Amino acid sequence: MKPGGLFSTSTSSCMVKRLFLTTCSRRCNKSVNAVKIDKSKTSVKKLSSQLSDQPISKIRNVGIIAHIDAGKTTTTERFLYYSGITGTIGSVDEGTTVTDYLTQERERGITIQSAAVSLNWQQHRINIVDTPGHIDFTIEVERTLRVMDSAIGILDVSAGVEAQTKTVWRQANRFNLPRLLFLNKMDKRNADIDGSLTSIRNDLGTTPLLIQHNLGTGSSFTGIVDLPSMTCQKWDRAAASQEFTTTPLTNSVDSALFDKCLTLRNNLIDNLAELDPIMMDVVINSVSYDDITSDCINKCLRRVTCDNKAVPVLIGSSLKSRCIQPLLDAVVDYLPNPENSNSKFAFDDKLCAFAFKTVHQKERGAVTFLRLYNGAISTSMTVYNSADETTDRIGKIYMILADQMLEIKQASAGSIVAVTGLAKTVTGDTLVTNAKAAEKYSAADVQLPTLSVPEPVFMCSIETYSSKEQRALEEALKILVREDPSLRIKSDPETQQMVLMGMGELHLDIVKDRLLKEHKLEVYLGKMLVAYRETIERPSNIIHHTLNKTIGDTTHHVSVAVSVEPCESQSKTAHFVCSGEQSWDKLKWYHRKPIDQGTSQALLMGPLLGYPVVGCRVNVHNFTLHSSRTSAAMISAAIREAVHQALQDSVVILSEPEMRLQIYCDEDNLSDILYDLTHRRAVIGNVEHTEDGVIVHGVSPVATLLGYSTKLRKLSSGRAHFMMEIAGYISMSEQQTKNIVSELSSW
């Protein structure tokens, strides 16, 4: 529909009064009188009384996602303050926030681990998880969104969609999460709402629905006009934003503002009518847009949001504590409860819980974070782990407020809680009532979709300064790996040296710091290296291999014939397929698993440098068992050795990871930065000139970006910064492969 819609933009004072009255009873702190915030000291015990058991329809599970420094933690801090959970507002710069509780987070001013908090708003319980914005900790975003019912995306209104915004948005897309968008930092001089909306459409591929209009920008930003209700909400700057007033917007108060907002409201209705058939019927059957109430608009906004047809967009300034209450209202009004979410699983009333995170605490040991989809849990309850088919026992159950925990006796569906005692449960496991309940469902139903854990792209050796601390280091690393699935440890088979693998230099540096401060272990990290992959360029010949071994009274005798060949996917490897005379039907079902295990084990370590082999298919041409007593382990061993020989017969090359770059710099430094990038084998995409400076887009091999942050600071005198995300793997030439093998072999 065209702007202005089906009806005239004129309206009556009766319409405004009706909108105001229907809204004052339900919008945030609805009163024309100033609302004072209760600043009484609160604690985790007060959390218990505020968050008494709520029906599942009054629960919201929300993840906060954004690019680094967009204001996620600052916004969460205001949520806690205005809901009465905390008595003071913490500061990221001062290291006093609730959710950034790790020493490393407070020292660096960034979020490293996702942190869960719960609060009460409008008789609803809102479970919020604040996530990191740095690419090195993307696993924290992944496992948070895996258990959320919805999300709030926060954008710096002066920058619009940034590099990591796209990454976390794609993660939310995978889980089909309804979302709100909050254009933060309206107090900045160059706040650009229209530019942000354009970048949302173009870069995120979604339909933004602006439901608020700003009252001023920059230092003059004082509040908003709520378009559905046509009410002004103004924050008192003199009172440090602790008070705000809500008044109806009328033609007599400000005719220009009234006409502008009325046009925006009519456009909003037009957009909703195109997305929602119910609203289309309302529009068709209404005499004018004046007859469409704010309640009707808000219900429609909820429908299109929950159906992922569009995203409501709100504005504000978290740092100045303006427009936080309307954002909390939008969470209640527009986002789904667990029953209406897209995370539905057929478990009847039986228990279904997903373990999405594990942390270790000195007082409690391993603490597992659970999202309950169905049923309930109670203290000392026995549960069944459908992933590894074992039983586990819940110790204590806790309600979460970042690093503080309040013990409770039980928890029901829709809740996010922490429990102790689950010794066998790890991140990604599904818990049900018992084995009998698990058998009632198919494997696809019982085991919830697991996490997508990114492969590490950096690695380095790790060792203690004293051999006496080696055992302590191994135990500490086991704890950290259990907490962080994107962290890997492996041992070099030749030198027996431990190798630490992670998502980036910052990621591994944080591990080193945590080992020192949490485990009192001073460690040495070797030279930072790239975690390459190995792939084959040409098929191998058919390799025949026979294993004939007698152990005790048992003879194990098996013959196999295999070959390897390239396959299209570089990220996933097809373990094996039957080829030639060996048909799938001839292969007994109990032989398929050991063959698959032997194949996957062989592909874990390539022949060049021991990196995983990708983009490779194993063809099994013959499998003959000469002794019926041959064990599964021996079958796997025979396949493993045959595949190793086939890989050596083929031409193996390296694949290197590439990073997608966004570099923010001044015009004066642009030429020096571009010159430096060309020497790093970077491919420059486009150079975007903005009001704040220049944004350089490009792709570069990870190996050339080691230490780049230091170099960039030198080139720009500390004024430039950059963000990057993994773009994928690209095959290297045979000569490049030889050079890398020669270099790393000497290392």
C-alpha positions in Angstrom: 0.0 0.0 0.0 1.1 3.6 -0.6 2.1 5.8 2.4 -1.0 7.2 4.0 -2.9 4.0 3.2 -6.5 3.7 2.5 -7.6 6.5 4.7 -7.0 10.2 5.3 -4.3 11.2 7.8 -6.7 13.5 9.6 -8.0 12.4 13.0 -10.0 13.7 15.9 -9.1 14.5 19.4 -11.5 11.7 20.5 -9.4 9.2 18.6 -6.2 10.4 20.4 -8.0 10.3 23.8 -9.3 6.8 23.1 -5.8 5.6 22.1 -4.3 7.1 25.2 -6.8 5.6 27.6 -6.5 2.1 26.1 -2.8 2.3 26.3 -2.3 3.9 29.7 -3.5 0.8 31.3 -0.9 -1.5 29.7 2.2 0.4 28.5 5.3 0.9 30.7 4.7 2.9 33.9 1.5 4.4 32.4 0.8 7.7 34.1 0.9 11.3 33.2 2.6 11.8 36.6 6.4 11.2 36.8 7.2 7.6 37.9 10.0 7.3 40.5 12.2 4.2 40.5 12.6 2.2 43.7 16.3 2.2 44.5 16.1 0.0 47.6 19.0 -2.4 48.0 18.2 -5.8 46.5 19.9 -9.2 46.6 19.6 -12.7 45.2 17.1 -13.5 48.0 14.8 -10.8 46.8 14.9 -12.5 43.5 13.0 -15.5 45.0 10.0 -13.4 46.1 9.9 -11.4 42.8 10.1 -14.5 40.6 7.7 -16.8 42.3 6.4 -19.6 40.0 4.7 -18.1 37.0 2.4 -20.0 34.6 4.2 -20.9 31.4 2.2 -18.3 29.5 3.9 -15.6 31.6 7.5 -16.7 30.9 9.8 -15.2 28.2 13.2 -16.7 27.4 15.2 -14.0 25.6 18.8 -13.9 24.3 20.5 -10.5 23.7 22.7 -10.5 20.6 24.8 -7.8 18.9 28.1 -6.7 17.5 30.7 -5.9 20.1 30.2 -2.6 21.9 26.6 -2.2 20.7 25.4 -2.0 24.3 24.2 -5.5 25.2 25.6 -5.6 28.8 24.7 -1.9 29.4 21.1 -2.7 28.3 20.9 -5.8 30.5 22.1 -3.8 33.5 19.2 -1.3 33.0 16.8 -4.2 32.8 17.9 -5.4 36.2 17.7 -2.0 37.7 14.3 -0.9 36.4 12.8 -4.3 37.3 14.0 -3.9 40.9 16.5 -6.8 40.9 19.5 -4.5 41.6 19.6 -1.2 43.5 22.3 0.5 41.5 23.3 0.6 37.8 26.6 -1.1 37.1 29.1 0.2 34.5 31.0 -1.8 31.9 33.9 0.8 32.1 34.1 0.5 35.9 33.8 -3.3 35.9 30.7 -3.3 38.1 28.1 -5.0 36.0 26.2 -8.0 37.1 26.5 -10.2 34.0 30.2 -9.4 33.3 31.4 -11.2 36.5 34.6 -12.9 35.3 37.9 -11.1 36.2 38.9 -11.1 32.6 35.6 -9.5 31.5 35.9 -6.7 34.0 39.5 -6.0 33.2 39.0 -5.9 29.4 35.5 -4.4 29.4 34.1 -7.1 27.1 31.7 -10.1 27.6 33.4 -13.4 27.3 30.9 -15.9 28.8 27.1 -15.7 28.3 25.4 -14.9 31.6 21.8 -15.7 32.6 19.6 -13.4 34.7 15.9 -13.5 35.6 13.6 -10.6 36.4 10.0 -9.7 36.9 8.1 -7.2 34.6 4.4 -6.7 34.4 3.7 -9.9 36.3 5.9 -11.9 33.8 9.1 -13.7 34.4 11.8 -12.8 31.8 14.8 -15.0 31.6 17.5 -13.1 29.8 20.9 -14.3 28.6 23.6 -11.7 27.8 25.9 -13.0 25.1 29.4 -12.0 23.9 29.8 -9.9 20.7 33.4 -11.0 19.9 33.8 -13.6 17.2 36.2 -15.6 19.4 33.4 -16.5 21.6 30.7 -17.3 19.0 30.0 -20.7 20.7 28.5 -18.8 23.6 26.0 -17.2 21.3 25.3 -20.5 19.6 24.4 -22.4 22.7 22.5 -19.5 24.1 20.2 -19.1 21.1 19.8 -22.9 21.0 17.7 -22.7 24.2 16.0 -19.3 23.7 12.5 -18.8 22.5 13.3 -15.3 21.1 16.0 -12.7 20.9 16.7 -8.9 21.1 19.2 -7.7 18.5 20.9 -4.4 19.6 22.4 -2.1 17.0 24.5 1.0 17.3 22.1 3.4 15.5 25.1 5.4 14.2 26.6 2.3 12.5 23.6 0.1 11.6 24.3 -3.5 10.8 28.0 -4.5 11.5 30.1 -7.6 10.8 29.2 -9.6 13.9 25.6 -8.5 13.7 25.3 -10.5 10.6 26.9 -13.5 12.2 24.6 -13.6 15.2 21.6 -12.9 13.1 22.4 -15.9 11.0 22.7 -18.0 14.1 19.2 -16.8 15.3 17.9 -17.7 11.8 19.0 -21.3 12.2 16.8 -21.6 15.3 13.9 -19.7 13.7 13.8 -17.2 16.6 11.3 -14.3 16.7 13.2 -11.1 17.4 13.0 -7.5 18.3 15.6 -4.9 17.2 16.7 -2.0 19.5 18.5 0.9 17.9 20.7 1.9 20.7 22.9 5.0 21.3 20.3 7.6 20.1 22.3 10.1 22.3 25.1 10.0 19.7 25.6 13.0 17.4 25.4 11.0 14.2 22.4 8.8 15.1 20.8 7.6 11.8 17.5 5.8 12.1 16.8 5.7 8.4 20.3 4.4 7.6 20.0 1.7 10.2 16.6 0.6 8.8 18.1 0.4 5.3 21.0 -1.7 6.5 18.5 -4.0 8.3 16.6 -4.6 5.1 19.7 -5.0 2.9 22.1 -6.9 5.2 19.8 -8.9 7.5 17.1 -9.7 4.9 14.2 -9.0 7.2 11.3 -6.5 7.3 11.8 -3.8 10.0 8.7 -2.3 11.5 9.5 1.0 13.3 7.0 1.4 16.1 8.5 4.5 17.8 9.5 8.0 16.6 12.3 9.8 18.3 12.0 13.1 20.2 15.3 14.7 19.4 18.6 13.1 18.6 22.1 13.3 20.0 22.3 15.3 23.3 18.7 16.5 22.7 17.3 13.0 22.6 14.7 12.9 25.4 12.2 10.2 24.5 9.9 8.7 22.0 6.4 8.7 20.5 4.8 5.3 20.7 3.1 5.0 17.3 0.4 2.4 18.1 -0.9 4.6 21.0 0.2 8.0 19.8 1.6 8.9 23.2 4.8 10.8 24.1 7.1 9.3 26.7 9.7 11.8 27.9 12.6 11.2 30.3 13.8 13.9 32.6 17.4 14.7 31.9 17.8 16.7 35.1 16.7 13.7 37.1 19.3 11.4 35.6 16.6 9.7 33.6 15.0 8.1 36.7 11.7 9.7 35.9 9.6 9.8 32.7 6.2 11.1 31.8 3.6 9.7 29.4 1.2 12.1 27.7 -1.1 11.9 24.7 0.2 13.4 21.4 -2.4 15.8 20.1 -2.6 18.2 17.1 -2.8 21.1 19.5 0.4 20.3 21.3 2.7 20.0 18.3 1.0 19.9 14.9 4.1 19.1 12.9 5.1 16.2 15.2 1.5 15.0 15.2 1.2 14.9 11.4 4.6 13.1 11.1 3.8 10.5 13.6 0.3 10.0 12.3 1.7 9.3 8.8 4.2 6.8 10.3 1.4 5.1 12.2 -0.7 4.7 9.1 2.4 3.3 7.2 2.8 0.9 10.1 -0.8 -0.3 9.7 -0.3 -0.6 5.9 2.7 -2.8 6.4 1.0 -4.9 9.0 -2.0 -5.4 6.7 0.3 -6.7 4.0 1.8 -9.2 6.4 -1.3 -10.3 8.4 -4.7 -11.3 7.0 -6.5 -10.5 10.2 -5.2 -6.9 10.1 -6.1 -6.7 6.4 -9.7 -7.6 7.4 -9.7 -4.9 10.1 -8.4 -2.3 7.6 -11.0 -3.2 5.0 -13.9 -3.1 7.5 -12.8 0.1 9.2 -14.1 3.5 8.1 -10.8 5.1 8.8 -7.5 4.3 10.5 -8.8 6.3 13.5 -10.9 3.2 14.4 -7.9 0.9 14.6 -6.9 0.8 18.3 -3.5 0.4 19.7 -4.5 -2.9 21.2 -5.4 -4.2 17.7 -2.0 -3.0 16.4 -0.1 -4.6 19.3 -1.8 -7.9 18.9 -1.0 -7.9 15.2 2.6 -7.0 15.9 2.8 -10.0 18.2 1.4 -12.3 15.5 3.8 -11.1 12.8 6.8 -11.2 15.2 6.0 -14.7 16.5 5.6 -15.9 12.9 8.9 -14.4 11.9 7.3 -12.3 9.2 8.8 -9.0 10.5 10.8 -7.5 13.3 9.5 -4.6 15.5 12.2 -1.9 15.8 12.5 0.3 19.0 14.9 3.1 19.7 16.6 4.4 22.8 19.8 5.1 24.7 20.9 2.5 27.3 23.8 4.5 28.5 21.5 7.4 29.3 18.8 5.0 30.6 16.2 6.2 28.2 13.5 4.0 26.6 14.4 0.9 28.5 11.0 0.4 30.0 9.2 0.4 26.6 11.7 -2.3 25.4 10.8 -4.5 28.4 7.1 -3.9 27.6 7.8 -5.0 24.0 9.4 -8.3 25.3 6.2 -9.0 27.1 3.8 -7.8 24.4 5.4 -9.1 21.2 7.7 -12.1 22.0 6.4 -15.6 22.4 6.1 -17.6 25.6 7.6 -21.2 25.6 4.2 -22.7 24.6 4.0 -20.4 21.5 7.6 -20.6 20.6 9.1 -22.4 17.6 11.0 -24.8 20.0 8.3 -27.4 20.3 9.1 -31.1 20.9 6.7 -34.0 21.2 7.4 -35.3 24.7 3.8 -35.1 26.2 4.2 -34.2 29.8 7.4 -36.2 30.3 10.7 -34.5 31.2 12.7 -33.1 28.3 15.7 -30.9 29.2 18.6 -29.7 27.2 22.1 -29.1 28.8 23.5 -26.0 27.1 26.3 -25.0 29.3 28.7 -26.2 32.1 30.7 -24.1 34.5 32.9 -25.2 37.4 32.7 -23.5 40.8 34.9 -24.2 43.7 32.0 -24.5 46.1 29.7 -26.6 43.9 31.9 -28.3 41.4 30.4 -28.8 37.9 27.2 -26.7 37.4 25.1 -27.6 34.4 22.7 -25.1 32.9 19.4 -26.7 31.7 16.6 -25.5 29.6 13.4 -27.4 30.5 11.1 -27.9 27.5 8.7 -30.3 29.1 8.0 -31.8 32.5 9.7 -30.8 35.7 12.8 -31.6 37.7 13.3 -31.8 41.5 16.2 -32.2 43.9 17.8 -35.6 43.9 15.9 -36.7 40.9 17.4 -39.4 38.6 17.4 -38.5 34.9 18.3 -40.4 31.7 20.8 -39.0 29.2 19.6 -40.0 25.8 22.9 -39.0 24.1 25.1 -41.6 25.8 22.3 -43.8 27.2 23.3 -43.4 30.9 21.5 -42.3 34.0 22.6 -39.3 36.1 21.3 -37.8 39.3 20.5 -34.1 39.9 21.9 -32.7 43.1 20.7 -29.2 43.8 18.7 -26.8 41.6 19.4 -23.1 41.4 17.7 -20.0 40.0 20.4 -17.9 38.3 21.5 -14.3 38.6 24.8 -14.3 36.7 27.3 -15.7 39.2 24.8 -15.7 42.1 22.5 -18.6 42.6 19.5 -19.2 44.7 18.6 -22.8 45.7 15.1 -24.0 44.8 13.4 -27.3 45.2 12.0 -27.8 41.7 11.6 -26.2 38.3 9.0 -26.7 35.6 8.7 -26.4 31.8 9.9 -23.1 30.3 12.5 -22.5 33.0 16.2 -22.0 32.7 18.0 -23.3 35.8 21.4 -24.5 37.0 21.9 -27.9 38.6 24.7 -29.8 40.3 25.5 -33.5 40.4 25.3 -34.3 36.7 28.8 -35.9 36.4 28.1 -37.6 33.0 26.2 -34.8 31.3 28.0 -32.5 28.9 27.0 -29.6 26.7 24.5 -30.7 24.0 23.0 -33.7 25.9 19.3 -34.3 26.2 17.8 -35.4 29.5 14.5 -37.3 29.8 12.8 -39.2 32.7 14.2 -42.7 32.2 15.2 -45.2 29.5 11.7 -46.5 29.2 10.4 -43.0 28.4 13.2 -42.6 25.9 12.3 -45.8 24.1 8.8 -44.5 23.6 10.0 -42.0 21.0 12.2 -42.2 18.0 15.8 -41.1 18.3 15.0 -37.9 16.4 12.4 -37.0 18.9 14.2 -37.9 22.0 17.6 -36.3 21.2 17.1 -32.6 20.6 19.2 -31.1 17.8 22.7 -30.6 19.2 24.9 -27.6 19.0 26.9 -26.6 15.9 30.4 -26.2 17.4 32.8 -24.2 15.1 36.1 -25.8 14.3 39.1 -24.0 15.8 41.3 -21.9 13.5 44.3 -21.1 15.8 46.5 -23.3 17.8 49.7 -23.2 19.9 51.7 -25.4 22.2 51.0 -25.1 25.9 53.3 -26.2 28.7 54.0 -25.4 32.4 57.3 -24.0 33.7 57.5 -26.9 36.1 57.1 -30.6 35.2 55.5 -31.1 38.6 52.5 -29.0 37.5 51.9 -31.0 34.3 49.2 -33.2 35.9 47.4 -30.1 37.4 47.5 -28.5 33.9 45.9 -31.5 32.3 43.1 -31.5 34.9 42.5 -27.8 34.6 42.3 -28.0 30.8 39.8 -30.8 31.0 37.6 -28.5 33.1 38.0 -25.6 30.6 37.3 -27.9 27.6 34.1 -29.1 29.3 33.0 -25.5 29.8 33.9 -24.4 26.3 33.3 -26.9 23.4 35.1 -24.7 20.9 38.3 -25.2 22.8 40.3 -28.3 21.9 43.3 -30.1 23.3 45.4 -32.6 21.5 48.8 -34.2 22.0 51.5 -34.3 19.3 52.1 -38.0 18.6 55.9 -37.4 18.0 56.9 -34.9 20.7 54.0 -35.6 23.2 53.6 -31.9 23.4 50.2 -30.5 24.3 48.6 -28.3 21.7 45.8 -25.8 22.6 43.3 -25.0 19.8 40.8 -22.2 19.8 38.9 -19.6 17.8 41.4 -16.8 18.0 44.3 -15.1 19.7 42.1 -13.5 22.3 40.3 -16.8 23.0 43.6 -18.5 23.8 45.0 -15.6 25.7 41.9 -15.7 27.9 42.5 -19.4 28.6 46.0 -18.6 29.7 44.7 -15.9 32.0 42.1 -18.1 33.5 44.6 -20.9 34.2 46.7 -18.4 36.1 43.9 -16.7 38.1 41.5 -19.6 38.6 43.8 -22.6 38.8 47.1 -20.9 39.9 49.0 -22.3 37.0 51.5 -20.2 35.1 51.8 -21.6 31.6 53.8 -20.8 28.4 52.0 -20.5 25.1 54.1 -21.3 22.0 54.0 -19.6 18.7 50.5 -18.9 17.4 49.8 -21.1 14.4 46.9 -21.6 12.0 44.7 -24.7 12.3 44.8 -25.9 8.6 42.8 -28.7 7.1 44.1 -31.3 4.7 42.3 -32.3 1.6 43.0 -34.5 -1.5 43.5 -33.1 -5.0 43.3 -36.3 -6.9 41.8 -39.8 -6.3 44.0 -42.6 -5.0 44.5 -46.1 -6.4 42.6 -48.9 -4.8 44.6 -50.0 -1.7 44.3 -53.6 -0.5 45.1 -54.3 3.1 44.8 -57.5 5.2 45.0 -57.7 9.0 45.7 -61.2 10.4 46.5 -61.2 14.1 46.1 -63.8 16.8 45.5 -62.6 20.4 45.3 -65.5 22.8 43.1 -68.2 21.3 41.3 -65.8 19.0 42.3 -65.1 15.4 41.3 -61.8 13.9 41.5 -61.9 10.1 40.0 -59.3 7.7 40.8 -58.1 4.2 39.7 -54.7 2.9 40.1 -52.7 -0.3 39.6 -48.9 -0.2 40.3 -45.8 -2.2 39.8 -42.0 -1.5 38.6 -39.3 -3.8 37.7 -35.6 -3.6 34.1 -34.7 -2.8 32.4 -31.3 -3.2 32.1 -30.3 0.4 35.1 -28.9 2.1 33.5 -28.6 5.5 32.0 -32.0 5.8 33.4 -35.4 5.0 31.4 -38.4 3.8 32.9 -41.2 6.0 32.5 -44.0 3.5 30.4 -45.4 0.6 30.3 -48.9 -0.9 31.7 -49.2 -4.4 32.3 -51.8 -7.1 31.6 -55.4 -6.0 31.0 -54.3 -2.4 27.3 -53.4 -2.2 25.7 -51.8 0.8 23.2 -54.7 1.1 26.0 -57.3 1.4 27.5 -55.4 4.3 26.0 -56.7 7.6 24.6 -53.9 9.8 26.9 -54.8 12.8 29.9 -54.3 10.5 28.9 -50.9 9.3 29.6 -49.1 12.6 33.2 -50.3 13.0 33.9 -49.5 9.4 32.6 -46.0 9.9 34.6 -45.6 13.1 37.8 -46.7 11.4 37.2 -44.4 8.5 36.4 -41.3 10.7 39.5 -42.1 12.9 41.7 -42.2 9.9 40.4 -38.9 8.6 41.1 -37.1 12.0 44.8 -36.9 11.2 46.0 -36.3 7.7 49.4 -37.6 6.3 51.0 -34.1 5.9 50.8 -32.5 9.3 48.2 -34.4 11.2 45.4 -31.9 10.5 41.8 -33.3 10.0 41.1 -34.4 6.4 38.0 -32.7 4.8 36.5 -32.8 1.3 37.3 -36.5 1.0 35.1 -39.6 0.4 36.3 -43.1 1.2 35.2 -45.8 -1.1 35.0 -49.4 0.3 35.5 -51.8 -2.7 35.8 -55.0 -0.8 35.3 -56.2 2.8 36.0 -59.8 3.6 35.9 -61.4 7.0 38.0 -64.6 7.1 37.2 -65.3 10.8 33.8 -64.9 12.4 35.5 -64.1 15.7 37.2 -61.0 14.3 36.3 -58.2 16.7 34.9 -54.8 15.9 38.1 -53.1 17.1 40.1 -55.1 14.6 37.8 -54.3 11.8 38.2 -50.6 12.6 42.0 -50.9 12.8 42.1 -52.6 9.4 40.0 -49.9 7.8 42.0 -47.1 9.5 45.3 -48.4 8.2 43.9 -48.9 4.7 42.6 -45.4 4.6 45.9 -44.0 5.8 47.7 -45.8 3.0 45.1 -44.5 0.5 45.7 -40.9 1.6 49.4 -41.3 1.2 48.8 -42.7 -2.3 46.8 -39.7 -3.2 47.9 -36.0 -3.7 47.2 -34.2 -0.4 47.2 -30.4 -0.1 46.4 -28.0 2.7 43.3 -25.8 3.0 43.6 -22.6 5.0 40.9 -20.6 6.8 39.9 -17.2 5.5 38.5 -14.4 7.4 35.9 -11.8 6.3 37.2 -8.4 7.4 35.7 -5.0 8.3 38.2 -2.3 9.0 37.1 1.0 10.4 39.6 3.8 9.9 40.1 7.5 9.0 40.5 8.8 5.5 44.1 9.8 6.3 45.2 6.2 7.1 43.3 4.5 4.3 46.1 4.2 1.7 48.6 2.8 4.3 46.0 0.2 5.5 45.1 -0.8 1.9 48.8 -1.2 1.0 49.4 -3.4 4.1 46.4 -5.6 3.2 47.7 -6.3 -0.3 50.9 -7.7 1.3 48.7 -10.0 3.4 47.2 -11.7 0.4 43.9 -9.9 1.2 41.2 -9.4 -1.4 39.6 -6.0 -1.0 35.8 -6.0 -1.6 34.6 -2.5 -1.3 35.6 0.7 0.5 32.6 2.4 2.1 32.9 6.1 2.9 30.7 7.2 5.9 30.2 10.3 8.0 32.5 8.8 10.7 35.3 7.7 8.3 35.9 4.7 6.1 34.9 1.0 6.3 37.1 -1.4 4.3 35.5 -4.8 3.4 37.7 -7.7 2.4 38.7 -11.3 2.8 42.2 -12.4 4.0 43.9 -15.7 4.9 44.0 -16.2 8.7 47.7 -16.9 8.6 48.5 -13.3 7.5 46.3 -11.8 10.2 48.4 -13.0 13.2 49.3 -9.9 15.1 47.3 -7.7 12.8 45.6 -5.7 15.6 49.0 -4.4 16.8 50.0 -3.5 13.2 46.7 -1.7 12.6 47.2 0.4 15.7 50.6 1.5 14.5 49.3 2.3 11.0 46.5 4.4 12.4 48.0 5.8 15.6 45.5 3.8 17.6 42.4 5.2 15.8 41.4 2.3 13.6 39.9 -1.0 14.6 38.7 -4.1 12.8 36.3 -7.1 13.1 36.5 -10.4 11.4 34.5 -13.6 11.0 35.3 -17.0 9.5 34.5 -17.0 5.8 35.4 -20.6 5.1 38.4 -22.7 3.9 40.2 -22.3 0.6 42.6 -24.9 -1.0 46.3 -23.9 -1.3 48.5 -24.8 -4.2 51.0 -27.7 -4.1 53.9 -25.2 -3.8 52.2 -23.3 -1.0 51.5 -26.6 0.8 55.2 -27.6 0.5 56.3 -24.3 2.0 53.9 -24.6 5.0 54.9 -28.2 5.6 58.5 -27.3 5.5 58.0 -24.4 7.9 55.8 -26.3 10.4 57.9 -29.4 10.3 60.9 -27.4 11.5 58.7 -26.0 14.3 
